Every structure is written in structure tokens, then in C-alpha cells.
């Protein structure tokens, strides 16, 4: 996470691949219709703060995850999973544990990918 958003490189990538008649098209009413079907996405993200613990509304501050989910959905990708390594600045004494938990989640998700 970069300033509650995605990195500039990821934003550029989305801008490059989000192309009409390649990853989406417009229907007769002008509505966007995604063309990338049966695709899966695993979004891996780390942050110093905590945004997805389920106890608060802090997830609303994670604009990057929302943006990626929305853009990929517009391209037709519905199978989206987020894996978050969060709180490493908030709790540096447990940073290794936080990363290990995220690695384990990513490994499990990769087996189903």
C-alpha cells in the first residue's frame, strides 16, 4: 500500500491493460462489459497500519484494494481474493509473524489458483 492506494507502477499497468475492445467493450447502451472471463486474481498487499481486521471501518481507507477490485471487475474478472500483511509498523515486534501468516495464506490460495 502506498498512501492508502496502489503503487504508481501498478496504476500504470492498469492504465495500459484497461483497453476498450481488448479487456472490455461497451454494449449498445454504453455500459462497460468485461471481456476477461474465468480469470482469477490474488492481490497481495502489505501495510504498516491495519485496514482489514474486521473490527473497524478502517478498510474504507484502503482505496487501492477497492480500486483494483473495481477495475478488474470492469474487465470481467470476478474471482478476486485479497491477502493482507498488515500492522508491521503498528506492531514491529510481530512483523515476522505477520508476514509468515500472510505467506501461509498466499501459499494456500496458490494451491487453489
Number of C-alpha atoms within 10 A of each C-alpha: 18 13 11 16 17 17 13 10 9 13 14 11 11 14 11 9 12 17 12 14 11 12 18 18 17 12 9 7 6 8 10 15 17 22 17 17 13 9 12 15 15 14 14 16 16 17 18 15 16 21 20 19 12 9 8 10 10 13 16 12 15 19 16 19 21 13 14 19 20 14 15 21 18 20 23 19 20 18 14 14 15 15 18 24 23 22 20 19 13 13 13 12 10 13 17 11 13 18 17 13 15 19 16 12 16 18 12 11 14 10 7 7 10
